[in-house]
Amino acid sequence: MDPSDLRDVLAAVRDFVRTEVVPLEEEIDAGDAVPDRIVAQCREMGLYGFAIPEEFGGLGLTASEEVRLAFELGWTTPALRSLFGTNNGIAGHVLLEGGTPEQKREWLPRLASGEVTASFGLTEADAGSDPSSLATRAVRDGDDWVITGSKRYITNAPVADVIMVFARTDLDAPGNRGISTFLVPAGSPGLSVGPKDAKMGQFGAWTADVHLDDVRVPAEAVVGGPDGVDQGFRIAARCLAHGRLHIAAVCVGMADRLVHETVEFARTREQRGAPIARFQLVQGLVADSVTDARAGRGLVLDAAGTFDDGSDTVSGPAAAKYFCSEMVGRVADRAVQVHGGAGYMRGVTVERFYRDARLFRIYEGTSQIQQVIIARDVLGKAARA
């Protein structure tokens, strides 16, 4: 994207987030829903397709451009980003990374416009960070595949129009092999979605279980066509690497907001007739959070650059996601500490962000999985069994 166009997009998103969404944060948290008018504005602004190529109706942002957009989105409730994050991220990238030309033409324009909302159906009760335990199965039956199994904690499942379902197609293949990805439209016979999960935080961002009871799909539903059979884990790994960069950038945006809230409180909250900003122990907490946020921003920008040029598409995103998801938790904790008792009360921004931030260390690969990815990348064969 032309630099001036990118500046215009970022400015528009910043204005939208801060003038339209921020005033609604408490309403979204209390009602566990993003207002319809905000959803409509996101569609109009092209946010459902910022990472989808222009040829399919998206904005076609590079990773370096996308993370700058995510910095702005991170300023407010994660429920906003969750509306369209999967279309651009792990679900949309399933098609970008492994889809046939026909699948891309059929689905990507509708994902980019927001006509269709997609979900990424990988996680199961016993298969989260380690897909080798995947129990969902797909068995060939004539020209069709029949899928049976259950998925857990699937983002946007209650409103999804299509779910990218990962299922084991070669029951004898070891570990992560023998897994394929299927395009399963909502409403398919045998497909059902459970009630919305009751979560600790990130209200307004819906997740739910997905159940597949002999769901029959045609052979054309395999992502990548015949060549995509048994290639599901390879596709998932590449999608998740991109998603980790995005999540890392969102964490930086949230850290920036938390620093802002901390600084404003320290400037205005008085003890003994003076703002607590004068207390050196408070200054130390602020300084640590500012340093953490700046370090995260630098790491994300560097990782996005090496992702774009292809020199590091593995450990860079993992390091960014690992550091930034842990970092925003530290910044949120300090923000609550500076606020004192007020920081523990519902209705205070830092209390809500404290709950929201905790999930970032878990999804798109836990911090421990990121450690393994980073270590194995630098240690090579010596780190592998």
C-alpha positions as CSV (number, residue, x, y, z in Angstrom):
1,M,0.0,0.0,0.0
2,D,1.2,3.5,-0.8
3,P,2.6,5.1,2.4
4,S,0.1,8.0,2.2
5,D,-2.8,5.6,1.8
6,L,-1.6,3.6,4.8
7,R,-1.4,6.8,6.9
8,D,-5.0,7.6,6.0
9,V,-6.2,4.1,6.9
10,L,-4.4,4.2,10.3
11,A,-5.7,7.7,11.0
12,A,-9.3,6.6,10.2
13,V,-9.0,3.5,12.3
14,R,-7.5,5.4,15.2
15,D,-10.4,7.9,15.1
16,F,-13.0,5.2,14.8
17,V,-11.5,3.2,17.8
18,R,-11.1,6.2,20.1
19,T,-14.3,8.1,19.3
20,E,-16.7,5.3,18.5
21,V,-15.6,2.2,20.3
22,V,-13.9,3.3,23.5
23,P,-17.0,5.0,24.8
24,L,-18.9,1.7,24.3
25,E,-16.3,-0.5,26.1
26,E,-18.3,-0.9,29.3
27,E,-21.5,-1.6,27.4
28,I,-19.7,-4.3,25.3
29,D,-18.2,-5.8,28.5
30,A,-21.5,-5.8,30.4
31,G,-23.6,-7.1,27.5
32,D,-21.1,-9.5,26.0
33,A,-21.8,-8.1,22.5
34,V,-20.5,-5.5,20.1
35,P,-23.3,-3.3,18.8
36,D,-24.6,-4.0,15.3
37,R,-23.7,-0.5,14.1
38,I,-20.1,-1.0,15.1
39,V,-20.0,-4.3,13.2
40,A,-21.5,-2.5,10.1
41,Q,-18.9,0.3,10.3
42,C,-16.1,-2.3,10.5
43,R,-17.4,-3.8,7.2
44,E,-17.7,-0.4,5.6
45,M,-14.1,0.4,6.6
46,G,-12.7,-2.8,5.0
47,L,-11.6,-4.2,8.3
48,Y,-12.9,-7.7,7.5
49,G,-10.3,-7.9,4.7
50,F,-7.2,-5.8,5.6
51,A,-4.9,-8.8,5.2
52,I,-6.7,-10.3,2.1
53,P,-5.1,-9.4,-1.2
54,E,-6.6,-6.6,-3.3
55,E,-7.5,-8.9,-6.1
56,F,-10.0,-10.5,-3.8
57,G,-11.4,-7.2,-2.5
58,G,-9.2,-6.7,0.5
59,L,-6.7,-4.1,1.5
60,G,-3.7,-6.4,0.9
61,L,-1.6,-5.1,3.8
62,T,1.8,-6.6,4.3
63,A,2.8,-7.9,7.7
64,S,4.7,-4.7,8.4
65,E,1.6,-2.6,7.5
66,E,-0.8,-5.0,9.3
67,V,1.0,-4.8,12.7
68,R,0.7,-1.0,12.6
69,L,-3.0,-1.4,12.1
70,A,-3.1,-3.9,15.0
71,F,-1.4,-1.4,17.3
72,E,-4.4,0.9,16.8
73,L,-6.9,-1.9,17.3
74,G,-5.3,-3.0,20.5
75,W,-6.1,0.3,22.1
76,T,-9.7,-0.9,22.8
77,T,-11.5,-4.0,23.8
78,P,-10.3,-7.2,22.1
79,A,-13.9,-7.9,21.1
80,L,-13.6,-5.4,18.3
81,R,-10.6,-7.1,16.7
82,S,-12.2,-10.5,17.2
83,L,-15.1,-9.6,14.9
84,F,-12.8,-9.7,11.8
85,G,-9.5,-11.0,13.1
86,T,-10.2,-14.6,12.1
87,N,-11.3,-13.6,8.5
88,N,-7.9,-11.9,8.1
89,G,-5.9,-14.3,10.2
90,I,-5.9,-18.0,10.9
91,A,-9.1,-18.8,8.9
92,G,-8.6,-16.5,5.9
93,H,-5.0,-17.5,5.7
94,V,-6.0,-21.2,5.4
95,L,-7.3,-20.3,2.0
96,L,-4.4,-17.9,1.2
97,E,-1.8,-20.6,2.1
98,G,-3.4,-23.7,0.8
99,G,-6.6,-23.0,-1.1
100,T,-7.2,-23.8,-4.8
101,P,-7.8,-20.9,-7.2
102,E,-11.5,-21.8,-7.2
103,Q,-11.7,-21.9,-3.4
104,K,-10.0,-18.5,-3.2
105,R,-12.3,-17.0,-5.8
106,E,-15.4,-18.4,-4.0
107,W,-14.6,-17.5,-0.4
108,L,-12.0,-14.7,-0.1
109,P,-14.1,-11.8,-1.6
110,R,-16.9,-12.7,0.8
111,L,-14.5,-12.9,3.7
112,A,-13.0,-9.5,2.8
113,S,-16.4,-7.8,2.5
114,G,-17.7,-9.2,5.8
115,E,-20.5,-11.0,4.0
116,V,-19.1,-14.2,5.5
117,T,-17.6,-14.8,8.9
118,A,-15.1,-17.7,9.2
119,S,-13.9,-19.8,12.1
120,F,-10.7,-21.8,12.6
121,G,-11.6,-25.3,13.9
122,L,-8.4,-26.8,15.2
123,T,-8.5,-27.0,19.0
124,E,-10.1,-29.9,20.7
125,A,-10.6,-30.9,24.4
126,D,-7.4,-33.0,24.2
127,A,-5.7,-31.3,21.3
128,G,-4.8,-27.7,21.8
129,S,-1.2,-26.7,21.4
130,D,-0.3,-30.2,20.2
131,P,-2.4,-31.2,17.2
132,S,-0.9,-34.7,17.2
133,S,-3.7,-35.6,19.6
134,L,-6.4,-34.5,17.1
135,A,-9.3,-36.9,17.4
136,T,-11.7,-35.5,14.8
137,R,-11.8,-37.8,11.8
138,A,-12.8,-37.6,8.2
139,V,-13.4,-40.8,6.2
140,R,-13.8,-41.0,2.5
141,D,-17.1,-42.3,1.3
142,G,-17.4,-42.3,-2.5
143,D,-17.1,-38.7,-3.7
144,D,-17.6,-37.3,-0.2
145,W,-15.9,-37.0,3.1
146,V,-17.7,-37.8,6.4
147,I,-16.4,-35.8,9.4
148,T,-17.0,-36.8,13.0
149,G,-15.6,-35.1,16.1
150,S,-15.8,-32.0,18.3
151,K,-13.9,-28.7,18.5
152,R,-13.5,-26.5,21.5
153,Y,-13.1,-22.7,22.2
154,I,-13.7,-21.9,18.6
155,T,-13.7,-18.1,18.0
156,N,-16.8,-16.7,16.3
157,A,-18.4,-20.2,16.1
158,P,-21.9,-18.9,17.2
159,V,-21.9,-16.5,14.1
160,A,-19.7,-18.3,11.7
161,D,-20.9,-18.9,8.1
162,V,-18.0,-21.3,7.4
163,I,-15.6,-23.3,9.6
164,M,-12.2,-24.4,8.6
165,V,-12.3,-27.9,10.2
166,F,-9.1,-29.8,10.8
167,A,-9.6,-33.6,10.8
168,R,-7.4,-36.7,10.6
169,T,-7.7,-38.3,7.2
170,D,-4.9,-40.8,7.5
171,L,-5.6,-42.7,10.8
172,D,-2.3,-44.6,10.6
173,A,-0.1,-41.5,10.1
174,P,2.0,-40.6,13.2
175,G,2.0,-37.3,15.1
176,N,1.0,-34.2,13.1
177,R,0.8,-36.0,9.8
178,G,-2.3,-37.2,8.1
179,I,-4.4,-34.2,8.9
180,S,-6.5,-32.3,6.3
181,T,-8.5,-29.1,6.4
182,F,-12.2,-28.9,5.2
183,L,-14.5,-26.0,4.4
184,V,-17.6,-26.8,6.3
185,P,-20.5,-24.3,5.8
186,A,-22.7,-23.5,8.7
187,G,-26.0,-25.3,8.5
188,S,-24.5,-28.5,7.2
189,P,-26.5,-31.5,8.4
190,G,-24.8,-32.9,11.5
191,L,-23.0,-29.6,12.3
192,S,-24.0,-28.0,15.6
193,V,-22.6,-25.2,17.8
194,G,-22.8,-25.2,21.6
195,P,-23.7,-22.3,23.8
196,K,-21.3,-19.3,24.1
197,D,-18.5,-20.0,26.5
198,A,-18.5,-18.1,29.8
199,K,-15.0,-16.6,29.9
200,M,-12.9,-14.7,32.4
201,G,-12.6,-11.7,30.1
202,Q,-12.8,-10.6,26.4
203,F,-16.5,-10.3,26.6
204,G,-18.1,-9.6,23.3
205,A,-15.6,-12.0,21.6
206,W,-17.6,-15.2,21.3
207,T,-16.3,-18.7,21.5
208,A,-18.1,-22.0,21.6
209,D,-17.8,-25.7,21.0
210,V,-18.5,-27.2,17.6
211,H,-19.8,-30.7,17.1
212,L,-19.6,-32.7,13.9
213,D,-21.8,-35.8,13.8
214,D,-21.2,-37.5,10.4
215,V,-21.0,-34.2,8.6
216,R,-20.9,-35.0,4.9
217,V,-18.9,-32.6,2.6
218,P,-17.9,-33.1,-1.1
219,A,-14.3,-33.8,-2.1
220,E,-14.1,-30.1,-3.3
221,A,-14.4,-29.1,0.4
222,V,-10.8,-30.2,1.1
223,V,-8.7,-27.1,1.2
224,G,-6.2,-27.4,-1.6
225,G,-8.2,-30.0,-3.4
226,P,-6.6,-33.5,-3.9
227,D,-3.2,-32.0,-3.2
228,G,-4.4,-30.7,0.1
229,V,-5.2,-34.1,1.6
230,D,-2.9,-34.8,4.6
231,Q,-1.5,-31.2,4.4
232,G,-3.6,-29.7,7.1
233,F,-0.8,-29.3,9.8
234,R,1.5,-27.6,7.3
235,I,-1.2,-25.1,6.4
236,A,-2.1,-24.6,10.1
237,A,1.5,-23.9,11.0
238,R,1.9,-21.2,8.4
239,C,-1.4,-19.6,9.3
240,L,-0.5,-19.5,13.0
241,A,2.8,-17.9,12.4
242,H,1.1,-15.0,10.7
243,G,-1.6,-14.9,13.4
244,R,1.1,-14.7,16.1
245,L,2.5,-11.5,14.7
246,H,-0.9,-10.0,14.7
247,I,-1.6,-10.9,18.3
248,A,1.7,-9.6,19.4
249,A,0.9,-6.2,17.8
250,V,-2.5,-6.2,19.5
251,C,-0.8,-6.8,22.8
252,V,1.4,-3.7,22.1
253,G,-1.6,-1.6,21.4
254,M,-3.2,-2.8,24.6
255,A,0.0,-2.0,26.6
256,D,0.0,1.5,25.1
257,R,-3.6,2.0,26.4
258,L,-2.7,0.6,29.8
259,V,0.3,3.0,30.0
260,H,-2.0,5.9,29.1
261,E,-4.5,4.9,31.8
262,T,-1.7,4.5,34.4
263,V,-0.1,7.8,33.5
264,E,-3.4,9.8,33.6
265,F,-4.3,8.2,37.0
266,A,-0.9,8.9,38.5
267,R,-1.0,12.5,37.4
268,T,-4.5,13.2,38.9
269,R,-4.7,10.9,42.0
270,E,-3.5,12.8,45.0
271,Q,-2.1,11.7,48.4
272,R,-0.9,14.1,51.0
273,G,-1.9,17.0,48.7
274,A,0.3,15.9,45.8
275,P,-0.2,13.6,42.8
276,I,1.1,10.1,43.3
277,A,3.2,10.7,40.1
278,R,5.8,12.4,42.5
279,F,6.4,9.1,44.3
280,Q,9.5,7.4,43.0
281,L,8.1,3.9,43.5
282,V,5.2,4.8,41.3
283,Q,7.6,6.3,38.8
284,G,9.4,3.0,38.7
285,L,6.2,1.1,37.9
286,V,5.4,3.6,35.1
287,A,9.0,3.4,33.7
288,D,8.9,-0.4,33.6
289,S,5.7,-0.4,31.7
290,V,6.8,2.3,29.2
291,T,10.0,0.3,28.6
292,D,8.1,-3.0,28.2
293,A,5.7,-1.4,25.7
294,R,8.5,0.2,23.6
295,A,10.5,-3.1,23.6
296,G,7.4,-4.9,22.4
297,R,6.8,-2.4,19.6
298,G,10.4,-2.7,18.4
299,L,10.3,-6.5,18.4
300,V,7.0,-6.7,16.5
301,L,8.2,-4.3,13.8
302,D,11.4,-6.2,13.4
303,A,9.7,-9.6,13.3
304,A,7.2,-8.2,10.7
305,G,10.0,-7.0,8.5
306,T,11.7,-10.4,8.5
307,F,8.4,-12.1,7.9
308,D,7.7,-10.0,4.9
309,D,11.1,-10.6,3.3
310,G,10.9,-14.3,4.1
311,S,14.1,-14.5,6.2
312,D,12.3,-15.5,9.4
313,T,8.7,-16.8,9.3
314,V,9.1,-19.1,12.3
315,S,11.0,-17.9,15.4
316,G,10.4,-14.2,14.8
317,P,6.6,-14.4,15.1
318,A,6.9,-16.8,18.0
319,A,9.3,-14.5,19.8
320,A,7.1,-11.5,19.2
321,K,4.0,-13.4,20.4
322,Y,5.8,-14.8,23.5
323,F,7.3,-11.5,24.6
324,C,4.3,-9.3,23.9
325,S,1.7,-11.5,25.4
326,E,3.7,-11.9,28.6
327,M,4.6,-8.2,28.5
328,V,1.0,-6.9,28.3
329,G,0.2,-9.0,31.4
330,R,3.0,-7.3,33.3
331,V,1.8,-3.9,32.2
332,A,-1.8,-4.7,33.2
333,D,-0.6,-5.9,36.6
334,R,1.3,-2.7,37.2
335,A,-1.6,-0.6,36.0
336,V,-3.9,-2.2,38.6
337,Q,-1.2,-1.7,41.3
338,V,-0.8,2.0,40.6
339,H,-4.6,2.4,40.7
340,G,-4.7,0.7,44.1
341,G,-8.1,-0.4,45.3
342,A,-9.7,1.4,42.4
343,G,-7.9,-0.9,40.0
344,Y,-9.7,-3.9,41.4
345,M,-13.2,-2.5,40.8
346,R,-15.4,-3.3,37.9
347,G,-16.1,-0.3,35.7
348,V,-12.4,0.7,35.8
349,T,-10.6,0.3,32.5
350,V,-7.5,-1.3,33.9
351,E,-9.5,-4.0,35.7
352,R,-11.2,-5.0,32.5
353,F,-7.9,-5.0,30.5
354,Y,-6.3,-7.1,33.3
355,R,-8.9,-9.8,32.6
356,D,-8.7,-9.4,28.9
357,A,-4.9,-9.6,28.7
358,R,-4.7,-13.0,30.3
359,L,-5.9,-14.9,27.3
360,F,-3.2,-13.7,25.0
361,R,-0.7,-16.0,26.7
362,I,-2.8,-19.0,25.8
363,Y,-4.4,-18.8,22.3
364,E,-2.6,-19.0,19.0
365,G,-0.1,-21.2,20.9
366,T,0.7,-20.9,24.6
367,S,3.8,-19.1,25.8
368,Q,5.3,-22.5,26.5
369,I,4.8,-23.6,22.9
370,Q,6.4,-20.4,21.7
371,Q,9.4,-21.2,23.9
372,V,9.7,-24.6,22.2
373,I,9.4,-23.1,18.7
374,I,12.1,-20.5,19.4
375,A,14.5,-22.9,21.0
376,R,14.1,-25.6,18.4
377,D,14.6,-23.1,15.6
378,V,18.0,-22.0,17.0
379,L,19.1,-25.3,18.4
380,G,18.2,-27.3,15.3
381,K,18.4,-31.1,15.3
382,A,20.1,-31.2,18.7
383,A,16.8,-30.2,20.3
384,R,14.7,-32.8,18.6
385,A,14.1,-36.4,19.6
